[in-house]
Structure formats: structure tokens, C-alpha cells
Amino acid sequence: MPRQYYIHATGSTCYDRTGVTFPVKESVDWNVILEGLKAPAPRWEPQFGWNNQPEVLVFSASNEESDLVDQRVFDHPALKNRAFVKRRDWRKRK
């Protein structure tokens, strides 16, 4: 059963829809990172559902698919050691 995951930036790293924005601007094609997932339904949400947090890429995936995305993030030169996949476990506020 698919769960929701998000790409978590580490340290002072920041990213947006175009790619890494800090410490160095580098483009990332998020569609390639999520390529091959059955039904990723990608969307951008404020991290933890808090309006004062940066938007993160949230997607749906099985455990195996999330491992694949995590490996792609690790292998990507702009994201390596700057981001990883975490399970989205914050409650959605209404």
C-alpha cells in the first residue's frame, strides 16, 4: 500500500521546484527522481504542514519505490549528502 513520503533537505540546504537553491544553485528534474513510480501524485506542501516552513516535494510510493527514490536522491550530484527521503507523518491541518 502506498504511503506518503517527502524529500527532506539536510543542514542548511534549501530546494524548491527548480532544484537546490542553497548553498549552490543547481537544477534538479524532480520528474526524473520520481520516474517509474506507479502513482506518485507529486505535490508541494509546507514541511510539517506549517505555513512558516519551506515547501517540500511530497509523493506517494510503496516501501520499495521510496528506497529507489532515496537512492536516486543520493546518486544525484546536486542532492548527494544534502537530501534524503522521509516518510510524511505530520497530520494535515484543515
DSSP file (Angstrom, degrees, kcal/mol; ACC not computed):
  #  RESIDUE AA STRUCTURE BP1 BP2  ACC     N-H-->O    O-->H-N    N-H-->O    O-->H-N    TCO  KAPPA ALPHA  PHI   PSI    X-CA   Y-CA   Z-CA
    1    1 A M              0   0    0      0, 0.0    62,-0.2     0, 0.0    60,-0.1   0.000 360.0 360.0 360.0 131.0    0.0    0.0    0.0
    2    2 A P        -     0   0    0      0, 0.0     2,-0.3     0, 0.0    60,-0.3  -0.342 360.0-167.3 -66.9 143.7    1.5    3.4   -0.9
    3    3 A R  E     -A   61   0A   0     58,-3.0    58,-2.5    -2,-0.0     2,-0.4  -0.770  27.2-100.6-119.4 168.9    2.5    5.8    1.8
    4    4 A Q  E     +A   60   0A   0     84,-0.3    84,-2.6    -2,-0.3     2,-0.3  -0.796  42.3 174.2 -96.7 136.0    3.3    9.4    1.6
    5    5 A Y  E     -AB  59  87A   0     54,-3.2    54,-2.6    -2,-0.4     2,-0.3  -0.843  11.9-158.4-129.4 165.8    7.0   10.5    1.6
    6    6 A Y  E     -AB  58  86A   0     80,-2.7    80,-2.8    -2,-0.3     2,-0.7  -0.981  26.6-109.9-144.0 158.4    8.8   13.7    1.2
    7    7 A I  E     - B   0  85A   0     50,-1.7     2,-0.5    -2,-0.3    50,-0.4  -0.809  36.2-155.5 -91.3 117.8   12.3   14.8    0.2
    8    8 A H  E     - B   0  84A   0     76,-3.6    76,-2.1    -2,-0.7     2,-0.3  -0.821   4.8-142.6-100.6 124.5   14.0   16.2    3.3
    9    9 A A  E     - B   0  83A   0     -2,-0.5    74,-0.3    74,-0.2     2,-0.2  -0.672  19.3-141.4 -84.4 139.8   16.8   18.7    2.9
   10   10 A T    >   -     0   0    0     72,-3.2     3,-2.1    -2,-0.3    -1,-0.0  -0.666  55.2 -15.6-102.5 156.9   19.6   18.4    5.5
   11   11 A G  T 3  S-     0   0    0      1,-0.3    -2,-0.1    -2,-0.2    71,-0.0  -0.255 127.2 -23.7  57.6-133.4   21.6   21.1    7.3
   12   12 A S  T 3  S+     0   0    0      2,-0.1    -1,-0.3     0, 0.0     2,-0.1   0.327 100.2 129.9 -93.9   7.3   21.3   24.5    5.7
   13   13 A T    <   -     0   0    0     -3,-2.1     2,-0.3    69,-0.1    -4,-0.1  -0.361  36.1-171.2 -64.8 138.8   20.4   23.1    2.3
   14   14 A C  E     +D   22   0B   0      8,-2.1     7,-2.7    -2,-0.1     8,-1.5  -0.970   5.9 177.0-128.4 146.3   17.3   24.6    0.6
   15   15 A Y  E     +D   20   0B   0     -2,-0.3     5,-0.2     5,-0.3     2,-0.2  -0.970   4.5 175.7-143.2 161.3   15.5   23.4   -2.5
   16   16 A D  E >   -D   19   0B   0      3,-2.4     3,-0.7    -2,-0.3    41,-0.1  -0.692  58.2 -58.9-143.6-161.3   12.4   24.4   -4.5
   17   17 A R  T 3  S+     0   0    0      1,-0.2    13,-0.3    -2,-0.2     3,-0.1   0.705 132.4  48.8 -63.3 -20.3   10.6   23.4   -7.7
   18   18 A T  T 3  S-     0   0    0      1,-0.3    10,-2.0    11,-0.1     2,-0.3   0.702 118.6 -97.8 -93.2 -21.8   13.7   24.3   -9.8
   19   19 A G  E <  S-DE  16  27B   0     -3,-0.7    -3,-2.4     8,-0.3    -1,-0.3  -0.974  74.8  -1.3 140.4-155.2   16.3   22.4   -7.7
   20   20 A V  E     +DE  15  26B   0      6,-1.7     6,-2.1    -2,-0.3    -5,-0.3  -0.543  50.1 177.7 -72.4 132.2   18.8   23.2   -4.9
   21   21 A T  E     +     0   0B   0     -7,-2.7     4,-0.2     1,-0.4    -6,-0.2   0.582  53.0  69.4-111.4 -16.6   18.8   26.9   -4.1
   22   22 A F  E    S+D   14   0B   0     -8,-1.5    -8,-2.1     2,-0.3    -1,-0.4  -0.954 100.0   7.3-154.1 137.7   21.3   27.0   -1.3
   23   23 A P  S    S+     0   0    0      0, 0.0     2,-0.4     0, 0.0    -1,-0.1  -0.985 140.3   2.2 -84.2 -18.8   24.3   26.6   -0.7
   24   24 A V  S    S-     0   0    0     54,-0.1     2,-0.5     2,-0.1    -2,-0.3  -0.997  78.9-115.8-131.6 136.6   24.8   26.5   -4.5
   25   25 A K        +     0   0    0     -2,-0.4     2,-0.3    -4,-0.2    -4,-0.2  -0.585  46.6 159.4 -72.8 121.8   22.1   26.8   -7.2
   26   26 A E  E     -E   20   0B   0     -6,-2.1    -6,-1.7    -2,-0.5     2,-0.1  -0.990  36.4-122.1-143.5 134.4   21.8   23.6   -9.1
   27   27 A S  E     -E   19   0B   0     -2,-0.3     2,-0.4    -8,-0.2    -8,-0.3  -0.471  23.9-169.9 -79.2 148.7   18.9   22.4  -11.1
   28   28 A V        -     0   0    0    -10,-2.0     2,-1.1    -2,-0.1     3,-0.1  -0.996  19.8-141.7-136.5 129.4   17.1   19.2  -10.4
   29   29 A D    >>  -     0   0    0     -2,-0.4     4,-1.4     1,-0.2     3,-0.8  -0.798  16.4-170.5 -90.8  99.7   14.5   17.5  -12.6
   30   30 A W  H 3> S+     0   0    0     -2,-1.1     4,-1.8   -13,-0.3    -1,-0.2   0.783  81.4  64.0 -64.7 -27.2   12.1   16.2  -10.0
   31   31 A N  H 34 S+     0   0    0      1,-0.2     4,-0.3     2,-0.2    -1,-0.3   0.867 102.5  49.3 -64.3 -35.4   10.2   14.2  -12.6
   32   32 A V  H X4 S+     0   0    0     -3,-0.8     3,-0.8     2,-0.2    -1,-0.2   0.885 107.8  54.0 -69.4 -38.7   13.3   12.1  -13.2
   33   33 A I  H 3< S+     0   0    0     -4,-1.4    -2,-0.2     1,-0.2    -1,-0.2   0.872 117.2  37.3 -62.2 -36.6   13.7   11.5   -9.5
   34   34 A L  T >< S+     0   0    0     -4,-1.8     3,-1.6    38,-0.1    -1,-0.2   0.370  88.3 134.8 -96.8   4.3   10.2   10.2   -9.3
   35   35 A E  T <   +     0   0    0     -3,-0.8     3,-0.1    -4,-0.3    -3,-0.1  -0.243  66.7  21.4 -58.9 136.6   10.2    8.4  -12.7
   36   36 A G  T 3  S+     0   0    0      1,-0.3    -1,-0.2     2,-0.1     2,-0.2   0.354  83.2 135.6  90.6  -5.7    8.8    4.9  -12.7
   37   37 A L    <   -     0   0    0     -3,-1.6    -1,-0.3     1,-0.1    24,-0.1  -0.527  58.2-129.6 -73.9 144.2    6.6    5.2   -9.6
   38   38 A K  S    S-     0   0    0      1,-0.2    -1,-0.1    -2,-0.2    23,-0.1   0.945  91.0  -9.0 -61.9 -51.1    3.2    3.7  -10.1
   39   39 A A        +     0   0    0     21,-0.2    -1,-0.2     1,-0.1    21,-0.2  -0.537  69.8 164.8-149.1  74.3    1.2    6.7   -8.8
   40   40 A P        -     0   0    0      0, 0.0    20,-2.9     0, 0.0    -1,-0.1   0.808  20.0-165.5 -68.7 -29.0    3.5    9.3   -7.2
   41   41 A A        -     0   0    0     18,-0.2    17,-0.1     1,-0.1    -2,-0.0   0.914  20.3-155.4  43.0  57.2    0.9   12.1   -7.2
   42   42 A P        +     0   0    0      0, 0.0     2,-0.3     0, 0.0    17,-0.2  -0.303  23.7 160.8 -66.9 144.5    3.6   14.7   -6.5
   43   43 A R  E     -C   58   0A   0     15,-2.1    15,-3.1    13,-0.1     2,-0.5  -0.978  37.2-116.8-156.2 160.4    2.7   17.9   -4.8
   44   44 A W  E     +C   57   0A   0     -2,-0.3    13,-0.2    13,-0.2    11,-0.1  -0.905  37.6 167.0-106.5 126.1    4.4   20.7   -3.0
   45   45 A E  E     -C   56   0A   0     11,-2.0    11,-3.2    -2,-0.5     2,-0.2  -0.957  44.1 -96.6-134.0 151.3    3.5   21.3    0.7
   46   46 A P  E >   -C   55   0A   0      0, 0.0     3,-2.3     0, 0.0     9,-0.3  -0.525  57.6 -97.5 -64.2 134.2    4.9   23.3    3.6
   47   47 A Q  G >  S+     0   0    0      7,-2.5     3,-1.6     1,-0.3     6,-0.2  -0.275 106.4   5.0 -57.8 137.4    7.1   20.9    5.6
   48   48 A F  G 3  S-     0   0    0      1,-0.3    -1,-0.3    -3,-0.1    43,-0.1   0.492 121.4 -82.6  64.9   6.3    5.2   19.6    8.7
   49   49 A G  G <  S+     0   0    0     -3,-2.3     2,-0.4     1,-0.3    -1,-0.3   0.609  93.7 137.7  76.0  11.2    2.1   21.4    7.4
   50   50 A W    X   -     0   0    0     -3,-1.6     3,-1.6     1,-0.1    -1,-0.3  -0.785  54.4-142.9 -94.9 131.7    3.4   24.7    9.0
   51   51 A N  T 3  S+     0   0    0     -2,-0.4    -1,-0.1     1,-0.3    -4,-0.1   0.711  98.9  60.4 -65.3 -21.1    3.0   27.8    6.9
   52   52 A N  T 3  S+     0   0    0     -5,-0.1    -1,-0.3    -6,-0.1    -2,-0.0   0.339  91.7  86.6 -90.1   8.4    6.3   29.2    8.2
   53   53 A Q  S <  S-     0   0    0     -3,-1.6     3,-0.1    -6,-0.2    -5,-0.0  -0.755  86.4-100.5-105.5 154.0    8.2   26.2    6.7
   54   54 A P        -     0   0    0      0, 0.0    -7,-2.5     0, 0.0     2,-0.2  -0.320  44.5 -97.9 -68.1 154.8    9.6   25.8    3.2
   55   55 A E  E     - C   0  46A   0     -9,-0.3     2,-0.3   -40,-0.1   -40,-0.2  -0.482  41.0-165.0 -71.6 143.5    7.7   23.8    0.7
   56   56 A V  E     - C   0  45A   0    -11,-3.2   -11,-2.0    -2,-0.2     2,-0.7  -0.902  28.1-102.6-126.1 157.3    8.9   20.2    0.2
   57   57 A L  E     - C   0  44A   0    -50,-0.4   -50,-1.7    -2,-0.3     2,-0.4  -0.720  39.5-169.0 -82.8 116.2    8.1   17.7   -2.6
   58   58 A V  E     +AC   6  43A   0    -15,-3.1   -15,-2.1    -2,-0.7     2,-0.3  -0.865  12.3 165.5-106.6 139.8    5.6   15.1   -1.2
   59   59 A F  E     -A    5   0A   0    -54,-2.6   -54,-3.2    -2,-0.4     2,-0.4  -0.971  33.6-116.1-149.5 162.2    4.8   11.9   -3.2
   60   60 A S  E     +A    4   0A   0    -20,-2.9     2,-0.3    -2,-0.3   -56,-0.2  -0.834  44.4 146.0-102.6 140.1    3.1    8.5   -2.8
   61   61 A A  E     -A    3   0A   0    -58,-2.5   -58,-3.0    -2,-0.4     2,-0.1  -0.985  45.3-107.6-164.2 158.0    5.2    5.3   -3.0
   62   62 A S     >  -     0   0    0     -2,-0.3     4,-2.5   -60,-0.3     5,-0.2  -0.341  49.1 -97.1 -78.5 173.2    5.5    1.8   -1.7
   63   63 A N  H  > S+     0   0    0      1,-0.2     4,-1.8     2,-0.2     5,-0.1   0.909 126.9  47.8 -59.6 -42.2    8.4    1.0    0.6
   64   64 A E  H  > S+     0   0    0      1,-0.2     4,-1.8     2,-0.2    -1,-0.2   0.906 111.6  49.7 -66.4 -41.5   10.4   -0.4   -2.4
   65   65 A E  H  > S+     0   0    0      1,-0.2     4,-2.4     2,-0.2    -2,-0.2   0.891 108.4  52.8 -65.3 -38.8    9.7    2.7   -4.5
   66   66 A S  H  X S+     0   0    0     -4,-2.5     4,-2.5     1,-0.2    -1,-0.2   0.875 107.3  52.4 -65.4 -35.2   10.7    5.0   -1.7
   67   67 A D  H  X S+     0   0    0     -4,-1.8     4,-2.1     2,-0.2    -1,-0.2   0.896 108.9  50.5 -63.9 -39.3   14.0    3.2   -1.4
   68   68 A L  H  X S+     0   0    0     -4,-1.8     4,-2.2     2,-0.2    -2,-0.2   0.922 111.4  47.2 -63.7 -45.1   14.5    3.7   -5.2
   69   69 A V  H  X S+     0   0    0     -4,-2.4     4,-2.7     1,-0.2    -2,-0.2   0.912 110.3  53.3 -62.6 -42.2   13.8    7.4   -4.9
   70   70 A D  H  X S+     0   0    0     -4,-2.5     4,-2.3     1,-0.2    -1,-0.2   0.896 109.3  48.7 -60.1 -40.4   16.1    7.6   -1.9
   71   71 A Q  H  X S+     0   0    0     -4,-2.1     4,-2.4     2,-0.2    -1,-0.2   0.898 110.7  50.5 -66.6 -40.2   18.9    6.0   -4.0
   72   72 A R  H  X S+     0   0    0     -4,-2.2     4,-1.4     2,-0.2    -2,-0.2   0.901 110.5  49.7 -63.9 -40.4   18.3    8.4   -6.9
   73   73 A V  H  < S+     0   0    0     -4,-2.7     3,-0.3     1,-0.2     6,-0.2   0.932 112.6  47.5 -62.2 -45.0   18.5   11.4   -4.5
   74   74 A F  H  < S+     0   0    0     -4,-2.3    -2,-0.2     1,-0.2    -1,-0.2   0.877 113.3  48.2 -63.9 -37.8   21.7   10.0   -3.1
   75   75 A D  H  < S+     0   0    0     -4,-2.4    -1,-0.2    -5,-0.1    -2,-0.2   0.700  88.2  98.9 -77.0 -19.6   23.1    9.4   -6.6
   76   76 A H  S >X S-     0   0    0     -4,-1.4     4,-2.4    -3,-0.3     3,-0.8  -0.549  71.7-141.6 -73.0 126.2   22.2   12.9   -7.9
   77   77 A P  T 34 S+     0   0    0      0, 0.0    -1,-0.1     0, 0.0    -4,-0.0   0.808  99.8  48.4 -60.6 -30.9   25.2   15.2   -7.7
   78   78 A A  T 34 S+     0   0    0      1,-0.2   -54,-0.1   -51,-0.1   -50,-0.1   0.740 121.2  35.2 -80.2 -21.8   23.2   18.2   -6.6
   79   79 A L  T X> S+     0   0    0     -3,-0.8     3,-2.8    -6,-0.2     4,-1.3   0.635  81.4 123.6-106.3 -17.9   21.4   16.3   -3.9
   80   80 A K  T 3< S-     0   0    0     -4,-2.4    -6,-0.1     1,-0.3     4,-0.1  -0.206  92.8  -3.6 -54.4 128.6   24.0   13.9   -2.6
   81   81 A N  T 34 S+     0   0    0      2,-0.3    -1,-0.3     1,-0.1     3,-0.1   0.581 125.4  78.6  63.0  12.4   24.5   14.3    1.2
   82   82 A R  T <4 S+     0   0    0     -3,-2.8   -72,-3.2     1,-0.3     2,-0.3   0.529  98.0  18.6-119.5 -15.2   22.1   17.3    1.1
   83   83 A A  E  <  +B    9   0A   0     -4,-1.3    -1,-0.3   -74,-0.3    -2,-0.3  -0.991  55.4 176.6-154.6 154.8   18.7   15.5    1.0
   84   84 A F  E     -B    8   0A   0    -76,-2.1   -76,-3.6    -2,-0.3     2,-0.4  -0.962  36.7 -92.8-153.6 169.2   17.0   12.2    1.7
   85   85 A V  E     -B    7   0A   0     -2,-0.3     2,-0.3   -78,-0.2   -78,-0.2  -0.719  39.5-179.7 -91.6 132.6   13.6   10.6    1.6
   86   86 A K  E     -B    6   0A   0    -80,-2.8   -80,-2.7    -2,-0.4     2,-0.3  -0.948  34.0-105.1-126.7 150.6   11.5   10.6    4.8
   87   87 A R  E     -B    5   0A   0     -2,-0.3     2,-0.8   -82,-0.2   -82,-0.3  -0.581  35.4-122.2 -72.8 133.0    8.0    9.2    5.5
   88   88 A R        +     0   0    0    -84,-2.6   -84,-0.3    -2,-0.3    -1,-0.1  -0.674  47.4 155.7 -78.0 113.0    5.5   12.0    5.8
   89   89 A D        +     0   0    0     -2,-0.8     2,-0.2     2,-0.1    -1,-0.2   0.275  29.0 113.9-125.1   9.7    4.0   11.6    9.2
   90   90 A W  S    S-     0   0    0      1,-0.1     2,-0.2     0, 0.0   -41,-0.1  -0.584  70.2-111.2 -82.2 149.7    2.7   15.0   10.0
   91   91 A R        -     0   0    0     -2,-0.2     2,-0.5   -43,-0.1    -1,-0.1  -0.544  27.3-120.1 -78.2 139.9   -1.1   15.5   10.3
   92   92 A K        -     0   0    0     -2,-0.2     2,-0.2     2,-0.0   -43,-0.1  -0.703  26.9-138.9 -82.5 124.9   -2.8   17.6    7.7
   93   93 A R              0   0    0     -2,-0.5    -1,-0.0   -44,-0.1   -44,-0.0  -0.555 360.0 360.0 -82.0 147.8   -4.5   20.6    9.2
   94   94 A K              0   0    0     -2,-0.2    -1,-0.1     0, 0.0    -2,-0.0   0.397 360.0 360.0-106.7 360.0   -7.9   21.6    8.0
